[in-house]
Amino acid sequence: MVRTLLFVFFLSFLNINPASASLQGLIAEASTDLLYDEEDLTQQIKAKTDEIEDIKNLKLGKITTILSIALITILTLLTLALYKNNKLRARANKLLKQKNAELIAEKERAENASAVKAQFLSTITHELRTPLYAVTGLTHLLLEENPTENQKEHLNSLRFSGEYLLSLINNILDLNKLEANKVEVEITSFNLKKRISDVLIALNKAAEDRGNKLNLNFDSKIPKRVKGDPLKISQILINLIGNAIKFTKNGQINIHVLKVKDVDGNKMVLYFEVEDNGVGISEKKKYDIFENFNQESLEVNRKYGGTGLGLSIVKNLLSLLDSEIKLNSTVGKGSKFFFELEFGLYQESEITKKEKALSTINFKEMEGRRVLIVEDNKINQLITRKILEKNKIICEVADNGEIAVEKAKKFSYDLILMDIHMPGISGVEATNQIRKFDMRTPVIALTAVTLADHMDEFYANGITDVIPKPYKTEEFFLKLQKVFRGEYEVKI
């Protein structure tokens, strides 16, 4: 249309009349051509548009295909990963079940071993304490028979050694309890210098046999009496000094006890040192020797002997007392073990509850009391009977549990002292049978068995109280006095 108008305008410019017939034909022909050109152009534009649309659709199809392939690949990888993970998890679960079964079996074996160990310890404790009871009991009887001063010194040393041996047996047989800090610290007032002197007297013979001399340097600023755990102090020093004696020959062993400082006006810190000029300890073994059953070497074990428990006990005892053992040593020149401990200050007017109770024992009111001693060991029978009869207590003896039950049926007693391990029925079973016809008579278990795991059983069967063997005579009579006065409760 635009081109037609342009054509007419061009004719006018040439002064040609568009109204002429020939011209009108030309115009008509030109218009027709122009119309066909416009349609052709429109078709071409449409074709191009369709081509562009096809290209777009093609590109969109390619992108869709690529994304689909990528998605399928990702899903395939995820599926493979999940399959592999499930397979690994199944394998891990199988392995875990297997390990769990092994652990359960191992736990059962450990529990069985622990039960066997506990039974062994209970048996061996009884077997060791029974003869030790004879040693301490006979020592007490001999001390009361007016010995000479020289004999008295030896007997005191024997009594001290017996007390230490009992404590050592307890610690060795129950070392796990010690390492778990389940051993109780007993605070009481005592003469520290005398306690150390008793240790030196007990070890002096062993020192002399190896040509050693024991020297004590005790600080004069330390008061005569202090408050602490005397038995554990003895154990620590006996192990350290005994160790020094064992590894020193023809030498000097120096024990230093020095005051370091006062604390809060009612406590003080003391420094302890045991020094020898013996064989010394190599650098690599300085810390290993504090482990259980560990010594410098196999040759040392063969040459010097020992269990290898001494320094381990020292380490655990000091840990229990909030302290730490330290060591300086040079091979061929000797060793120095040292530590610090805190003690309470003792006031002269201060009397502990235990000391006060011991001072109130009235032996007069025990005279004429009737006691049945149930004990199968003849030596223990003799010792217990002598200790009681020296204080005018009337005693009868039953060799086993069956005889004890029969005597309890026929006669009346103020107290029955019952051993636990006996042939025939045990002391627990004998007490149970006695309780069926007699709920009045107190029964004290006088036993060497390990008490920790048996107290509930004792009380459940009617036992009134327990005295572990060996015992200190004063504490023995203190408990008897309490029972005779009726200050007890039958726990059944």
C-alpha positions in Angstrom: 0.0 0.0 0.0 2.8 2.4 0.8 4.6 1.4 -2.4 1.3 2.2 -4.4 1.1 5.7 -3.0 4.7 6.3 -3.7 4.2 5.2 -7.3 1.2 7.6 -7.8 3.3 10.3 -6.3 6.1 9.5 -8.7 3.7 9.7 -11.7 2.4 13.1 -10.6 5.9 14.3 -10.4 6.4 13.3 -14.1 3.2 15.1 -15.0 1.5 11.9 -16.0 -2.2 11.8 -15.4 -3.0 8.8 -13.3 -6.6 8.8 -14.6 -5.6 7.7 -18.1 -6.7 4.2 -19.1 -3.2 2.9 -19.8 -1.9 4.3 -16.7 -4.7 2.8 -14.6 -3.8 -0.6 -15.9 -0.2 -0.1 -14.9 -1.4 1.0 -11.6 -3.6 -2.0 -11.1 -0.8 -4.3 -12.2 1.6 -2.6 -9.9 -0.9 -2.8 -7.0 -1.3 -6.5 -7.7 2.5 -7.0 -7.6 2.8 -5.0 -4.5 0.0 -7.1 -2.9 1.8 -10.3 -3.8 5.1 -8.9 -2.4 3.4 -8.0 0.9 1.9 -11.5 1.3 5.3 -13.1 0.4 6.9 -10.8 3.0 4.3 -11.8 5.6 4.9 -15.5 4.9 8.6 -15.0 5.1 8.2 -13.3 8.5 6.0 -16.0 9.7 8.4 -18.6 8.5 11.3 -16.9 10.3 9.1 -16.6 13.4 8.3 -20.3 13.2 12.0 -21.1 12.7 13.0 -19.0 15.7 10.2 -20.8 17.7 11.5 -24.2 16.6 15.1 -23.2 17.6 13.8 -22.1 21.0 11.9 -25.3 21.4 14.9 -27.3 20.4 17.2 -25.5 22.9 14.5 -26.0 25.6 14.3 -29.6 24.7 18.1 -30.0 25.0 18.2 -28.2 28.4 15.4 -30.4 29.6 17.2 -33.5 28.4 20.4 -32.5 30.1 18.7 -31.7 33.3 16.8 -35.0 33.2 20.1 -36.9 32.6 21.7 -35.0 35.5 18.8 -35.8 37.8 18.8 -39.4 36.8 22.5 -39.6 37.4 22.2 -37.9 40.8 19.3 -40.3 41.8 21.4 -43.2 40.6 24.4 -42.1 42.7 22.2 -41.5 45.7 20.6 -45.0 45.3 24.1 -46.6 45.0 25.3 -44.6 48.0 22.2 -45.6 50.1 22.7 -49.2 49.0 26.4 -49.1 49.9 25.6 -47.4 53.2 22.9 -49.9 54.1 25.3 -52.7 53.3 28.0 -51.1 55.4 25.5 -50.5 58.2 24.4 -54.1 58.0 28.0 -55.2 58.2 28.7 -52.8 61.1 25.6 -54.1 62.9 26.7 -57.6 62.5 30.2 -56.8 63.7 28.7 -54.8 66.6 26.5 -57.7 67.6 29.5 -60.0 67.5 31.6 -57.6 69.5 28.7 -57.1 72.0 28.4 -60.9 72.4 32.2 -61.1 73.0 32.0 -58.2 75.5 29.1 -59.9 77.3 31.1 -63.2 77.4 34.2 -61.3 78.6 32.1 -59.5 81.3 30.8 -62.8 82.5 34.3 -64.2 82.6 35.5 -61.1 84.5 32.6 -61.4 87.0 33.4 -65.0 87.5 37.1 -64.3 88.0 36.2 -61.5 90.4 33.9 -63.8 92.4 36.7 -66.4 92.5 39.2 -63.7 93.5 36.8 -62.4 96.2 36.3 -66.0 97.6 40.1 -66.5 97.5 40.8 -63.2 99.3 38.2 -64.0 101.9 39.7 -67.5 102.5 43.3 -66.3 102.6 42.4 -63.3 104.8 40.9 -65.7 107.3 43.9 -68.1 107.1 46.4 -65.2 107.6 44.4 -63.4 110.3 43.9 -66.5 112.5 47.6 -67.1 113.3 48.1 -63.3 113.5 45.4 -63.2 116.2 47.5 -65.7 118.2 50.6 -63.5 117.8 48.9 -60.3 119.0 46.9 -62.1 121.7 49.9 -63.9 123.2 52.0 -60.7 123.0 49.3 -58.9 125.0 49.2 -61.7 127.6 53.0 -61.6 128.0 53.1 -57.9 128.4 50.7 -58.2 131.4 52.9 -60.8 133.1 55.5 -58.3 134.4 58.3 -58.8 131.8 61.7 -57.3 132.2 62.4 -53.9 130.6 64.4 -55.6 127.8 61.6 -58.2 127.3 59.0 -55.4 127.3 60.8 -53.5 124.5 60.9 -56.7 122.4 57.3 -57.5 123.1 56.2 -53.9 122.2 58.1 -54.2 119.0 56.4 -57.6 118.4 53.0 -56.1 119.1 53.7 -53.1 116.8 54.9 -55.5 114.0 51.7 -57.6 114.4 49.5 -54.5 114.1 51.4 -53.4 111.0 51.3 -56.9 109.5 47.5 -57.0 109.9 47.2 -53.6 108.2 49.6 -54.7 105.4 47.6 -57.9 104.9 44.4 -55.8 104.6 45.9 -53.5 102.1 47.5 -56.2 99.9 44.4 -58.3 99.9 42.2 -55.3 99.1 44.5 -53.1 97.0 41.7 -52.3 94.6 39.8 -50.7 97.4 42.8 -48.7 98.4 43.3 -47.5 94.8 39.7 -46.5 94.6 40.2 -44.3 97.7 37.6 -46.3 99.6 39.8 -46.9 102.6 38.8 -44.6 105.5 41.2 -42.2 107.2 41.1 -42.5 110.9 42.1 -39.2 112.6 43.3 -39.5 116.2 45.9 -37.9 118.4 49.2 -39.7 118.8 52.9 -39.2 119.6 54.5 -38.9 116.2 58.1 -39.3 117.3 57.3 -42.4 119.3 55.4 -43.8 116.3 58.5 -43.3 114.1 60.7 -44.8 116.8 58.5 -47.9 116.9 59.0 -48.3 113.2 62.8 -48.0 113.5 62.8 -50.5 116.4 60.8 -53.0 114.3 63.2 -52.6 111.3 66.4 -52.2 113.2 67.3 -56.0 113.1 66.8 -56.1 109.3 69.0 -53.0 109.0 71.8 -54.5 111.2 71.7 -57.8 109.2 72.7 -55.7 106.1 75.2 -53.6 108.0 73.1 -50.5 107.7 72.6 -47.7 110.3 69.2 -46.0 110.8 69.4 -42.3 111.7 66.4 -40.1 112.8 66.5 -36.3 112.5 63.3 -35.2 114.1 62.6 -31.4 114.2 62.4 -30.2 117.8 59.7 -27.6 116.8 57.2 -30.4 116.1 54.9 -30.8 119.1 54.9 -34.1 121.0 51.4 -35.0 120.0 49.7 -34.4 116.6 46.4 -35.4 115.0 46.4 -37.7 112.0 46.2 -41.3 111.0 49.0 -43.1 112.9 48.6 -46.5 111.3 48.9 -45.1 107.7 52.0 -43.1 108.7 53.5 -46.3 110.0 52.7 -48.1 106.8 54.2 -45.4 104.6 57.4 -45.2 106.7 57.8 -49.0 107.1 57.6 -49.4 103.3 60.0 -46.6 102.5 62.5 -47.5 105.2 62.2 -51.2 104.5 62.8 -50.5 100.8 65.9 -48.4 101.7 67.2 -51.2 103.9 66.7 -53.8 101.1 68.6 -51.9 98.5 71.4 -50.6 100.8 74.3 -52.6 102.2 76.8 -51.3 104.8 75.4 -47.8 104.4 73.5 -45.0 106.1 69.7 -44.6 106.0 68.6 -41.1 107.2 65.0 -40.3 108.1 64.3 -36.5 108.3 61.0 -35.1 109.7 60.9 -31.3 109.6 58.3 -28.7 110.2 57.5 -26.7 107.1 54.8 -24.2 108.2 51.7 -23.7 110.3 48.3 -23.6 108.6 45.2 -21.6 109.9 46.5 -21.7 113.5 45.3 -25.3 114.1 47.3 -27.3 111.5 50.8 -27.7 110.3 52.7 -29.2 107.3 55.5 -31.6 108.0 58.2 -32.7 105.5 59.3 -36.4 105.5 62.4 -37.8 103.8 63.9 -41.2 103.6 67.4 -41.1 102.2 69.9 -43.9 101.5 73.2 -44.4 99.8 72.3 -47.7 98.2 72.1 -49.0 94.6 69.8 -46.2 93.3 67.2 -46.3 90.6 67.6 -45.7 86.9 65.9 -42.7 85.2 63.6 -44.8 83.1 62.3 -46.8 86.2 61.8 -43.8 88.5 58.0 -43.7 87.9 57.3 -47.3 87.0 58.4 -48.5 90.4 55.3 -47.0 91.9 53.0 -49.3 89.9 51.8 -52.6 91.3 54.2 -55.6 91.3 56.9 -53.4 89.5 60.6 -53.5 90.4 63.7 -52.2 88.8 64.4 -55.4 86.9 64.1 -59.2 87.1 67.7 -59.4 88.4 66.8 -56.9 91.2 63.7 -59.1 92.1 65.9 -62.2 92.3 68.6 -60.5 94.2 66.6 -58.5 96.7 63.2 -60.2 96.7 59.9 -58.5 97.7 56.4 -58.4 96.2 56.8 -55.1 94.4 53.8 -53.7 96.2 55.5 -51.5 98.9 55.9 -48.3 96.8 52.5 -48.8 95.2 51.0 -48.9 98.7 52.9 -45.8 99.6 51.7 -43.9 96.5 48.1 -44.9 97.2 48.2 -44.1 100.9 49.7 -40.7 100.3 47.1 -40.0 97.6 44.4 -40.9 100.2 46.0 -38.4 102.6 46.1 -35.7 99.8 49.8 -35.9 99.3 52.3 -37.2 96.7 55.5 -39.3 96.9 58.5 -37.7 95.1 61.9 -39.3 94.3 65.4 -38.2 93.5 67.8 -41.0 92.7 71.2 -41.7 91.0 72.3 -45.2 90.1 75.2 -46.2 92.4 74.7 -43.3 94.7 71.4 -43.8 96.4 67.8 -42.6 96.5 65.8 -40.0 98.3 62.0 -40.4 98.8 60.2 -37.4 100.2 56.7 -36.0 100.7 54.7 -33.5 102.8 51.7 -34.2 105.0 49.3 -32.0 106.9 48.6 -32.7 110.6 46.2 -31.3 113.1 47.5 -29.6 116.2 46.7 -31.4 119.5 45.5 -29.4 122.5 46.5 -30.9 125.9 42.9 -30.5 127.1 41.5 -32.2 124.0 40.5 -35.9 124.3 39.2 -37.8 121.4 35.9 -39.6 121.6 37.7 -43.0 121.3 40.3 -42.1 124.0 37.5 -41.0 126.3 35.6 -44.2 125.8 38.6 -46.3 126.4 39.3 -44.5 129.6 35.8 -45.4 130.9 36.1 -49.2 130.7 34.9 -50.6 134.0 36.4 -54.1 134.4 34.8 -54.4 137.8 31.3 -54.5 136.4 32.3 -57.3 134.0 33.3 -59.7 136.8 31.1 -62.8 137.1 29.6 -62.5 133.6 29.1 -65.8 131.7 30.5 -65.9 128.2 30.4 -68.8 125.7 33.4 -68.9 123.3 32.6 -70.7 120.1 35.9 -71.3 118.3 37.4 -74.4 116.6 41.0 -73.2 116.8 42.5 -74.4 120.1 45.1 -71.6 120.3 42.5 -68.9 119.7 40.3 -70.6 122.3 43.1 -70.4 124.8 44.0 -66.7 124.1 40.4 -65.5 124.2 39.7 -67.4 127.4 42.8 -66.2 129.1 42.1 -62.5 128.2 38.6 -62.8 129.6 39.5 -64.9 132.7 42.2 -62.4 133.7 39.3 -60.0 134.3 37.3 -62.6 136.2 34.8 -63.3 133.4 33.4 -66.9 133.5 34.1 -68.7 130.2 32.9 -71.9 128.5 34.1 -73.1 125.2 32.3 -74.8 122.3 34.4 -76.3 119.5 31.9 -75.9 116.8 28.4 -74.5 115.9 26.4 -77.6 116.7 27.8 -77.7 120.3 27.2 -74.0 120.6 23.5 -74.4 119.8 23.1 -77.3 122.3 24.9 -75.3 125.1 22.7 -72.2 124.4 19.6 -74.4 124.8 20.8 -75.8 128.1 22.5 -72.8 129.8 22.1 -69.1 130.1 24.9 -66.8 129.0 25.4 -63.0 129.1 27.3 -63.1 125.8 28.2 -65.5 123.0 31.4 -64.9 121.1 30.9 -66.6 117.8 33.6 -67.6 115.2 32.3 -67.7 111.6 34.4 -70.2 109.7 34.0 -73.6 111.5 33.6 -77.2 110.5 30.0 -78.3 110.3 27.6 -75.4 110.5 29.0 -71.9 110.2 28.7 -69.3 113.0 26.0 -67.5 111.0 23.9 -70.7 110.8 24.5 -71.4 114.4 23.3 -67.9 115.4 20.2 -68.3 113.2 19.3 -71.5 115.0 19.9 -69.9 118.4 17.6 -67.0 117.5 14.8 -69.5 117.0 14.6 -70.1 120.8 16.6 -67.2 122.3 16.2 -63.6 121.2 17.8 -62.1 124.3 21.4 -63.3 124.4 23.7 -61.0 122.4 25.9 -62.7 119.9 29.2 -61.1 118.8 30.9 -62.4 115.7 34.6 -62.7 116.7 35.9 -63.5 113.2 38.8 -63.1 110.8 36.6 -63.0 107.7 36.5 -60.0 105.4 33.6 -58.0 106.7 32.6 -55.7 103.8 30.5 -58.2 102.0 29.1 -60.0 105.0 27.6 -57.4 107.4 24.0 -57.7 106.0 24.1 -61.5 106.2 25.4 -61.3 109.8 22.6 -58.9 110.9 19.9 -60.8 109.0 20.7 -63.9 111.0 20.7 -62.2 114.4 24.3 -61.4 115.1 24.4 -58.4 117.4 27.8 -56.9 116.6 31.2 -57.8 115.0 34.8 -57.8 116.3 37.3 -58.5 113.6 40.3 -60.6 114.5 43.0 -59.7 115.5 41.8 -56.9 117.7 43.2 -54.5 120.2 42.3 -55.7 123.7 41.1 -52.3 124.9 38.7 -52.0 122.0 37.6 -55.6 122.6 36.6 -54.9 126.2 35.0 -51.6 125.2 32.6 -53.4 122.9 32.0 -56.1 125.6 31.2 -53.5 128.1 28.7 -51.9 125.7 27.0 -55.3 125.2 26.9 -56.1 128.9 25.2 -52.8 129.6 22.5 -53.5 127.0 23.6 -50.7 124.7 22.9 -52.6 121.5 20.1 -53.6 119.2 19.5 -57.1 117.7 19.3 -56.3 114.0 17.0 -58.9 112.5 
